[in-house]
Amino acid sequence: MHGVARRSALAASGTVLALLTASAAWALGTAPQAAALSNGLALTPPMGWNSWNKFGCDVTEQKVKSVADHMVSSGLAAAGYKYVDIDDCWMAGSRDSGGHLVPDPSKFPDGIAGTAAYIHGKGLKLGIYESAGTKTCQGFPGSLGHEQTDANSFASWGVDLLKYDNCNSDGSPAQQRDTTMRDALARSGRSILFSLCEWGVDSVWKWGAGVGNMWRTTGDISDSYSSMLSNFHTNVQLAEYAGPGGWNDPDMLEVGNGGMSFTEDRSEFSLWAEMAAPLIAGNDLPSSTAATASILGNRDVIAVDQDSLGKQGVEIASAGGLDVLAKPLANGDVSVALFNENSGAATISTTTSAVGMPASSSGYTLNNLWSHVKTTTTGAISATVPGHGTVMYRVSTGSATTTGTTHPLIGASSGRCLDAYDKQTTPGTKIDIWDCNGGANQQVTPTAAGELRLYGGTQCLDAYGGATTSGTKVDLYTCNGGANQQWRLNSDGAVTGVQSGLCLDVTGGDQPSGNVNGTQVELYTCNGGANQQWRLG
């Protein structure tokens, strides 16, 4: 739905509490999933891109093709993004004399069939939009009364997904109109994933699995933290209704559109993955920054969303806006998301027992899916989480740690590696960022003493002169055990100096002109920016 202010009616506290109880049962495997639509599609949550959030009615064949090109060249396609979805406004204002939908020739000169052929040539799939009413939300011809004609057109054009909206209906139940299109698609001769866009009305989650492959549980999302939070609150309560073949859909991602901070964007992606939601990007993909790419392309987080067990994560604690979600995974691991809804940093804690892990005499490994730092625990799971932030762990049995292992350290704002300039080893050498190349000057070894050693452990990352003010340059220096050579790899992805409490920062990396090869790394007041976020490669 577009341009219509409507939200789910799931606000009644009694309903929410009942759904939370049912969701907990689902997480423990004691509640059955509703029978899924038997079309063999969406065995894991669909991933891809949709034109609406960024382009609205300004959608064109060229933009769609450029997104497909980028999905392949950037590695997003290899990471699982497959569907390229054209939303409203793709068609002419009236049907042809035979009653068929007509692609707007000025926007799609090759037609939908030609566009689909291009998308398929990239190894991707094409999605299209329609509405179960007399008109679409933007006033173009709707499919009500034309279901079989339109389904046949979609099939003949090579369409792989239909997003079916709910504007301008005749007042009949949404389930009835959606079922009519479901049956038309089944008769079309082509497998077409069916995405229901019912805005959470008519308790669509209760019947959606028998009609579509995914169903909107919420009103339209907008590019703001409050909108994302509202959709999360609704969708997280509905875990019992999701599973292979049919998924709860809290709407498309706003990651990279600019209305939320980097921390908030990362929370949206974390929470959608934890909830086994479709991951449908909604930004201008070809113009994505490295920071946005670091979110959308995080394969560890994607793996949680795409896990074959098909369980939606459930909220096992939510006191005071400090949320703990747990999602069981096919190999016996559990994904745990610690989400801080509030504006200030807070410690969020749970236990391996509370999230459903079995007893383990060898302890547990917490793999931070954003920083890639591994730590061990005997049972406690805890992190300091920034305001509006999410820390996401993959919890497994056994003991593993990052200490003593060697990795590149990659900046989120640049996609480049922490680097000793020009492979120099002389004390005082500038520490900068550079294209990752596997060199010894980019290989960082965290030690039990808190050092970050380079060159196989002979040189340390050092705050120049032991200074503790913002703007202090970070250099290479002979390891000497000084406090200015001790660092903390924090759960939020920041790296802070023990002596200064300041963050490892790519100078000017918060600006469009920053993040180029050779940019100095310095100490700076921690602010949650992408240029202060790091992950081990």
N, C-alpha and C positions, 0 to 999 in steps of 0.2 A: 504494500500500500504506500502511496506517495502523496504528500500534501494533505493528509487526513489525520487529524489529531485523535488517535484512538489507542487505548492501552488495555491490556488484559485485565479482567475483573478478578484476578487471583489474589486480591489484597486481603481478604478476610483471614484473620489470624487463625481461626479454627481450621480452615482449609489448609493453610500453610503448615500448621503443626501436624495435621494428618498426613500430608504429603511427605514431610520430613521423616516421619516414622516409617512410611512405606518405602521411602528411598533408602533408609538404613537397612531395611530388610532386603532390598534389592542388592545392595552392596555386599551383603553377607551371603547372597545366593539363595535366599529363602523365598523369594517372590518370583513368579514366572513373568516373562515378557509377553506382551500381546503379540498375537500372530502377525508376522510381517508380510508385506505385499510380496507375492511370490513371482517377482519378475527377474530375480537373480542379480539385481543391481544394488549398489550402495551397501555392500557387506561391511565396509568401514565408512566413516563419515565422508561425504563428498568434499573435495578440495578444488579450489579454482579461483576465479575472479568474476566479478559482476560490474557492469558499467554504471549502475545508478548512483552510488554514493559520491562518486567524483564527477561524473559527466552529466547526470540527469538526462534530460531530453537531447543533449548535445552529443549523441552517440553516432558514430560513423563507422563505415567499413574499415577505413584506414586506421582509426584508433583501435578497433578490435584486433586488426592484424598486427599492429605494433605491439600490443599487449602479448599476443601469442608469440611473436618473435622474442620478446624479452623473457617470457616464461621459460623458453628453451635456452636462450643464451646465458641467462643468469643462474641456471641450475634449479630454478623453482619447479620446473616440470619433472626433473629427475628426483626432486624431493617429494613429489606426490601431487602437485597442482596440475589438474587435468582439464577442468571445465572452463571454457571461456564463454561467459553468459552475457547475452545482449538483453538489456532490460527494456522498459517501455519506450515508446516513440520511434520504433524501428520501421513502422508501417505507414502506408498511405492512409488518408483520411476516410476512405471508403473501400468497400470490396469491389471486385470486378464484376462483369455481367453474369459470371457463373457462380458468384457468391464466395469467391476465394479471397483470402487475405493477399495484399499486394505490398511487397517491400518498397519503401520509399526509394525511388530510383536516384534521387540526388544524394541520399545518405549511403545507399548500398547499390552502387552501379553494377556490381556483379551479382546482385540478389543475395538472398540468404543461402541459396544453394552454392553459389560461387564462393561466398565467405566460408561456408562449411567445408568446402573442398580444400581451401587454403589451410584452415585450422586442422583438418584431418591430415594434411600433408606434413604438418609439424608434429604429428603423433598425439594431438590433443583432441578434445571433444567440444562441440558447440552447444550452447544453451540458448533458449529463446524465451520470451515473455508473452503471456496473455492473461486475460482476466475472465473469471466465471460470471460475467455480467454482460449487459448490452454494450458497454464501452469499457475500455481500460481506465485506469486511474487518471490518465492524462487525456482522455476523451477520444481515443482511437477505437476502431471496431473491436468489440469483445466477442468471446466465443460462445456465449449463451445462445443455444439454439443452432449452433454451427459446429458442434463438437467434433463430429466425425469428419466433416469437410476439412476442418483445421488440423485435426490429428493426421489426416492423410497428407495434407500439405507439409506439415512438419516432417513426416517420415520421408516424403519424396525429396525434400531439401537436404536430408542428412542430419537433422537435428538429433541431439543426444540427451537433452534435458529440457523439460518444460517447467518454468516457474509460473504458477497459476495463482493470480491475485484474486481479490474478492470485492472489487469496486463495482458499483452500478448494478447490483443484483436485482432480481425480481422479487426478493423477499423470501424465496424458498430457502430451506436449510442449506448451509454450505456443504455439509456432508453429501447431500443429494446431488448438488451440482458438480462437486468434485468427483463423485463416483461415476457420473455420466462421462466425464472426460477420461477418467481412469479406464473405463471400458472401451472408449474410442481409441485411446492409445494402444490398448491391447490388441485391437483389431487392425491397427495401422500396418502391421507387418514389420515394425522396427522396435527394438528395445529402447525406450525413452525413459530416463529417470524422471520421476514425477515429484516436483517440489511444491508443496501446498503453502500458500501465503495467506493464512487466515487470521493473522494478527493475534492469535491466542483466543479467539472467540469460539463459542460453542464447545469449549473443552476439547479442542481438536486433538490434544494428546491422547485422549481416550479412544478415539476411532481412527486416528491418522495412520496407524501402522497397517491397517487393512486397505487403505486407499492410496497412500503415497509413500515415497521413500524418505521424505523429510517434511517437517511441518513447523511453521512459525508458531512459537509459543508466546510471542510478545508483539507489542506494537512496533512501529518502525524505530530503528536506532538512529540517533543523531551523533554528530562528532563532538561529544562532550563526556566527561567523566560521569556526570549524574545520569545521563541516558544509558551509558554502558552498565553502570551499577544497578539501575532499575531492571534492565533486561536480565542481568545476572541473577538478581534476587528471585525473579519469576522462574527462570529456567532451571536453576539449581535444585528446585523442589520436585522436579518431574522425572527423576532418574529411572523410576520403575517402568516408564513407558518407552524407553529407548533401547535399541539393540541392533544387531546386524540386519540390514535391510530397511530400517526405519529409525530416524533420528530426530530428537528435539532440536529446533533451530532458533536460537536467540537473535538471529539476524546477522547480516554481513559484518565483516570486520571494518572498523574505522582506522586501523593502524596505518600511520603514514599520512593521514589527511590533515594533520596540524592542529586539530582542536584539543588534543590531549598531549600531555608531556610524554617523554620517552618512557618514564616509569609507568605511566598509566597505559600507554600502548602495550607495553610488555605484560602488564597485568591482564589486559583484555585477551591477548593471545594465550597466556597461561591458563586463564579460567576457561576459555572456550575449548582448549585442548583437554583440560581436566574433565570438562563436562561432555566429552565426546561429541562436540558440536561440529557441524560442517565448518570448514575453514575456507571461507569465501572472501578473498581480499577485495577491498573496495576503493583502493587508491589508484593514482596514476602510476602503474607499475614501472613503465620505462623511465620515469623521473624519480624513482625511489632513491633516497639517500642510503648511504652505507648503514646508518643506524636502523632505518626501516628494514633493510635487507637482512640485518642481523637478527631481527625478530621473526619476520616471515619465513626465513630460511633455516631456522633452528631445528635441525633434524631430530635432536633428542626430544624436544617438546612435541614435534610432529608425531614421533613414534608413540607417544602416550595417546594422542588423539586417535591414531590409526591402529591401535593395538587390536589384535584379532579377537580377543575375548569379548570385546564390544560392550563393556560395562561403562555407563556414565558415572563419573565420580560423584560422591555424595558429601554433603556438609555434615560433619560429625560434631562440630562446635562452631558457635557464632556469637559468643558473648561479647557485648560491647563493640561490635563491628570488627572483631578479630576472628577471622574465619579459618577453619581447618577443613580441607576437602581431602578425601581419600578415594583412589581409583585402583581397584585390583587389576593386575596385568596378566597376560597369558602365561608368562614364564614363572609366575609366583611372586614377582616383585609387586610393590605398591607405589603408585605415584601419589605424593603428598604435596598439596598446595597450601601455603600459609599466606593468606591475603589480609592486608591491613586496609580496611575501608576508610580509616580516619586520616586526618591530615598530618599528624605527627608520627614519628617513628615509634614502634612498640615491639616488645618481645612477644612472640607467639610460640606456644609450646604444646606438644602432644607426646604420645609415646608410640613405640612400635606395636604394642599390644592394642592400643586404641584404634590404630589404623588397619588392624587385621593381619599383622605379620605373625607367623608362628614363632614359638620359642626357639632361640638359637644359642647354643653354648659358645659359638665362635663370634658372637656379636653381630653387628649390622653395619653396612656401608650406606652412607648418605651421599648420593651423587647429585650435586647441585647442577640442575639442567641448564642454568644460564651462565654460571662461571666455570663449570666443569671441575670444580674443586671437590675432591672426595675426602670425607672424614669418616671416622668410625664412632660407634656409640654402642653402649650396652642396652639401650632402650629408649633414652630420651631423644626427642626430635624437637629442636628449638632454633629460632633465628631471630635476630633483630631485623625487622622488616620496615623499610621506609614508608612514610605516608603514601597511601594509594598504591603501594607496591605489593608484589607477590614474590615469594621465594618458593621455588619448586624443586623438590627432591624426588629422585627415584631411589626407593629404599629396597635393599636386597640383604639376604643373609650372608654372613662372612665378613671378613675384615679387609679393607683396602684404604689407602691413604695417598694423598697427593705428595706429601712430604718425601723428599728424596728422589722424586721422578722428574724427568726433564720434558719440557713442553715449550712451544712458542706461546707468547702472551699477546693476545690479539685485541685491539681496541674496537669497541662497538661503533664509534663514530667514523672510523676510517676503514675498517676491515684490514688494516695493516698491522704489522708486528712490531712490538717493542724491540729496539735495535741499538746495538753499539755502533756508532757512526763509522762507516767505511771499514768495518771489520777491524778497527784499531783496538789494541789492548792496553794502551798507555793510560795510567791513572789520570783522571780528568777528562777522558773522552766523553763527548756529548752522548746522551741517551735520547734517541729520537724514535720516530716511527718510519717504517719502510715496507715496501712490498714484501710479503712473506716469501722466503727463498730457502729455508732450511739450514741457513748458515749457523755456525757455532755462536756467532754474535747475536743470534736471535733465540737461542735455546736457554730457557730460564729454569733453574732448579731451586724450588723452595726447600729450605732446610728447617730442622726442628728449632733452630735458634731464631727463626723468623727472617733469615736472609733470603734474597733472591739472587742466586749466583749465575754467572754466565761463563762461557768458555770452559765448560766441564768442571766448574767449581773454583776457578782460580781468581775470579774477579767478582765484585759485588755491586749491586745497585745501591747508589749512595746519594743522600741529600747533600748537595755541595756545601762544604764548610760547616756542616752541622747546623745550618740555618733552619729556622722554624717558621718563616713568614711566607705568605702567599707570593708566588713568583720565584721561589727558590728553584734553581735548576737541578735536575737530576743527572748525575754523571756516573761514570764507571770508576771504581776505585778498588785498590787492594783490600780484600776482606780483613777487617780488624776488630770485629765484634762490637763496634760502636752502635749506639742507639739510633744514629742517623742511617744505619744500614739494616735496620729491622723494620719489617713490614707485616701488615695483616691482610690476608685475603678474605675479605668480608663476604657474608652470605648474599649481599645484594649486588655483588660483582665489582664493588669499589675496592681499590687497594690503598690502604692508608699507612702513612709513616708512623711508627710507634712513638718516636720522639716528638713529632709535630702534631699528630692527629689530623694532618692535612691529606688530601687525596692526590693520587697519581693522576695527572691531568695532561691531556694533549693541548699544548698552548694554542689558544684560538680555535680549538676544534669544535667549539659550539657555534662557529660562524661558517657560512657557505664556502668561504675561501680557505678554511682551515683543512687539516687532515692530509696535506700533501706530503710526499716523500721528503724526509729530512726535518719535519716539524719537531721542535724541541719538546721533550717531556719535562714537566715541572711539578712542584707541589702547589696545591691551590685549595681554598676552602671548599669542602665537600658540598655539592649542590644537586647531585642526582643526574647530572647531564650525561648524555651518551659518551662524551669525550672523557668521562671519568669511570667508564664501565669497561671491564676487561674479562676475557675468558681464556682459559688454557686451551690450546689447540690439541 
